[in-house]
């Protein structure tokens, strides 16, 4: 039997972090929340996907994705952001993003994306 997928939520907005965490818990999807990319990168954990914002202090979502890829990670990165800048969206997808959703995110669409990128969901 395979272990359930664990999803990292990386967002500096506590309300968004909590809402995403609660949504995933209700759906039976294990998750762990981080208040920024630095905290996530320092964490010891076996994550299968990351949901992140674009604009965060210190390390933004685009840089987080770049660091993951530079370290050899193919983990799906899904953006949930209030940012609607096409340039950043294009950079995210050029860097291998699995999805881009604007806040407020449609729960059903986000869950559908997670089920598409995570075989054990």
Secondary structure as a PSIPRED ss2 file (coil, helix, strand):
# PSIPRED VFORMAT (PSIPRED V4.0)

   1 X C   1.000  0.000  0.000
   2 X C   1.000  0.000  0.000
   3 X C   1.000  0.000  0.000
   4 X C   1.000  0.000  0.000
   5 X C   1.000  0.000  0.000
   6 X C   1.000  0.000  0.000
   7 X E   0.000  0.000  1.000
   8 X E   0.000  0.000  1.000
   9 X E   0.000  0.000  1.000
  10 X E   0.000  0.000  1.000
  11 X C   1.000  0.000  0.000
  12 X C   1.000  0.000  0.000
  13 X C   1.000  0.000  0.000
  14 X H   0.000  1.000  0.000
  15 X H   0.000  1.000  0.000
  16 X H   0.000  1.000  0.000
  17 X H   0.000  1.000  0.000
  18 X H   0.000  1.000  0.000
  19 X H   0.000  1.000  0.000
  20 X H   0.000  1.000  0.000
  21 X H   0.000  1.000  0.000
  22 X H   0.000  1.000  0.000
  23 X H   0.000  1.000  0.000
  24 X H   0.000  1.000  0.000
  25 X H   0.000  1.000  0.000
  26 X H   0.000  1.000  0.000
  27 X C   1.000  0.000  0.000
  28 X C   1.000  0.000  0.000
  29 X C   1.000  0.000  0.000
  30 X C   1.000  0.000  0.000
  31 X E   0.000  0.000  1.000
  32 X E   0.000  0.000  1.000
  33 X E   0.000  0.000  1.000
  34 X E   0.000  0.000  1.000
  35 X C   1.000  0.000  0.000
  36 X C   1.000  0.000  0.000
  37 X H   0.000  1.000  0.000
  38 X H   0.000  1.000  0.000
  39 X H   0.000  1.000  0.000
  40 X H   0.000  1.000  0.000
  41 X H   0.000  1.000  0.000
  42 X H   0.000  1.000  0.000
  43 X C   1.000  0.000  0.000
  44 X C   1.000  0.000  0.000
  45 X C   1.000  0.000  0.000
  46 X C   1.000  0.000  0.000
  47 X C   1.000  0.000  0.000
  48 X C   1.000  0.000  0.000
  49 X E   0.000  0.000  1.000
  50 X E   0.000  0.000  1.000
  51 X E   0.000  0.000  1.000
  52 X E   0.000  0.000  1.000
  53 X C   1.000  0.000  0.000
  54 X C   1.000  0.000  0.000
  55 X C   1.000  0.000  0.000
  56 X C   1.000  0.000  0.000
  57 X C   1.000  0.000  0.000
  58 X C   1.000  0.000  0.000
  59 X C   1.000  0.000  0.000
  60 X C   1.000  0.000  0.000
  61 X H   0.000  1.000  0.000
  62 X H   0.000  1.000  0.000
  63 X H   0.000  1.000  0.000
  64 X H   0.000  1.000  0.000
  65 X H   0.000  1.000  0.000
  66 X H   0.000  1.000  0.000
  67 X H   0.000  1.000  0.000
  68 X H   0.000  1.000  0.000
  69 X H   0.000  1.000  0.000
  70 X H   0.000  1.000  0.000
  71 X C   1.000  0.000  0.000
  72 X C   1.000  0.000  0.000
  73 X C   1.000  0.000  0.000
  74 X C   1.000  0.000  0.000
  75 X C   1.000  0.000  0.000
  76 X E   0.000  0.000  1.000
  77 X E   0.000  0.000  1.000
  78 X E   0.000  0.000  1.000
  79 X E   0.000  0.000  1.000
  80 X E   0.000  0.000  1.000
  81 X E   0.000  0.000  1.000
  82 X C   1.000  0.000  0.000
  83 X C   1.000  0.000  0.000
  84 X C   1.000  0.000  0.000
  85 X C   1.000  0.000  0.000
  86 X H   0.000  1.000  0.000
  87 X H   0.000  1.000  0.000
  88 X H   0.000  1.000  0.000
  89 X H   0.000  1.000  0.000
  90 X H   0.000  1.000  0.000
  91 X H   0.000  1.000  0.000
  92 X H   0.000  1.000  0.000
  93 X H   0.000  1.000  0.000
  94 X H   0.000  1.000  0.000
  95 X C   1.000  0.000  0.000
  96 X C   1.000  0.000  0.000
  97 X C   1.000  0.000  0.000
  98 X C   1.000  0.000  0.000
  99 X E   0.000  0.000  1.000
 100 X E   0.000  0.000  1.000
 101 X E   0.000  0.000  1.000
 102 X E   0.000  0.000  1.000
 103 X C   1.000  0.000  0.000
 104 X C   1.000  0.000  0.000
 105 X C   1.000  0.000  0.000
 106 X C   1.000  0.000  0.000
 107 X H   0.000  1.000  0.000
 108 X H   0.000  1.000  0.000
 109 X H   0.000  1.000  0.000
 110 X H   0.000  1.000  0.000
 111 X H   0.000  1.000  0.000
 112 X H   0.000  1.000  0.000
 113 X H   0.000  1.000  0.000
 114 X H   0.000  1.000  0.000
 115 X H   0.000  1.000  0.000
 116 X H   0.000  1.000  0.000
 117 X H   0.000  1.000  0.000
 118 X C   1.000  0.000  0.000
 119 X C   1.000  0.000  0.000
 120 X C   1.000  0.000  0.000
 121 X C   1.000  0.000  0.000
